[in-house]
Amino acid sequence: MYIGHTEDLKRRIEQHKKGNGAVYTKKYNVTELIYFEDFINSSLSRKREKQLKNWHKEWKWSLT
């Protein structure tokens, strides 16, 4: 499961689909969005990203 932060979700999804995303998404051919959270404040979204990256895989799947 890939977790990332972006200011433009639509653009980022297109990048991943074209193979221009993160190394992880290229390596594992990750192209489907299964969950996202919307934040008004960029610093809060980055904190949440770091939090989720430290979670166990099972906890992440429970979000969907």
VEXVEXLUM-30607 format. One record per atom (N, C-alpha, C): z, x, y. Coordinates in steps of 0.02 Angstrom, whole numbers, plus 50000, padded with zeros to 5 digits. Each point is the difference from the previous one (the first is absolute). Example, Ala and Ser with C-alpha at 12.3 -4.5 7.8 and 13.67 -1.06 7.14 Angstrom:
<atoms>
503905066049716/500004995550059/500005004550060/499644998250053/500035004250059/500374996150055/
</atoms>
This chain:
<atoms>
500005004249941/500004995850059/500005004450062/499534998950043/499945003850063/500374996450055/500385003650039/500354997350058/499795004150060/499804996650053/499785003550060/500114995950062/499935003250055/500084997050066/499345000450037/499824994750036/499405000250040/500074995350060/499645001550052/499994995750059/499444994849995/499525001149955/499434995549992/499874998849926/500304994949972/499984998749928/499294998949975/499624996050036/499314998549979/499585006449995/500055004350050/499635006350001/500225004549942/500665000349988/500275004349948/499774997849931/499984993449988/499764997549936/499275002049989/499604999450051/499295002049995/499945007549986/500425004150031/499995007149986/500145001449927/500514996749973/500185001149930/499434997749954/499694994550015/499454997549959/499405004750000/499905003550055/499445004750006/500185006949974/500635000949979/500215006549974/500235004850054/500124997550060/500225004250056/500744999450013/500374997149953/500724999150009/500405006149983/500624998949984/500455005449982/499785003249933/500225005949987/499835003649939/500214995849939/500584997050003/500254995949944/499514994349985/499784996450052/499564994349989/499325002149974/499775005850020/499375002749974/500075001949926/500545003549984/500115002349932/500074994349951/500354994750020/500134994449954/499584993850015/499525000750045/499544994650016/500374993550020/500495000750044/500404994450024/499614996550055/499814993749988/499604996450050/500264992950014/500494997749963/500254993250010/500675000050037/500064995650049/500634999050036/500384994549964/500625001649980/500404994949965/500604997850041/500185003750051/500594998350040/499975003850066/500204996750054/500075003550064/500554996850041/500275003750046/500504997550047/499745001450070/500104995350045/499765000750068/500595001650046/499925005250040/500525002150047/499715000450070/500394998150049/499795000750070/500155007050024/500545002949974/500235006550021/499785005349949/499635005050022/499745005349956/500565004149968/500535001350036/500545004149971/500354996349944/500074993450006/500304996149946/499565000049938/499344999650011/499555000049942/500025006749964/500065005450036/500045006649968/500655000949962/500554997250027/500645000349964/499954996049935/499684994250003/499924995849940/499565003649949/499475003350024/499565003749954/500415005349963/500415003850035/500405005249969/500504997049950/500284994350019/500474996649956/499664998049935/499424996950005/499644997749940/499775005749957/499815005650029/499785005749962/500575002949957/500624998750019/500575002449961/500234995049947/499714994150000/500194994949951/499715001649931/500324997249949/499745000349932/499394995449995/499555001649955/499384996149991/500154992649988/500494998549960/500174993049984/500214996250063/500365003350044/500224996750062/499394998350043/499535004750003/499384998950040/499614994149972/499934999749934/499624994449970/500344993450012/500664999950008/500354993750011/499854997150069/499725004050045/499814997550066/499404995249997/499575000949950/499384996049996/500114993049975/
</atoms>
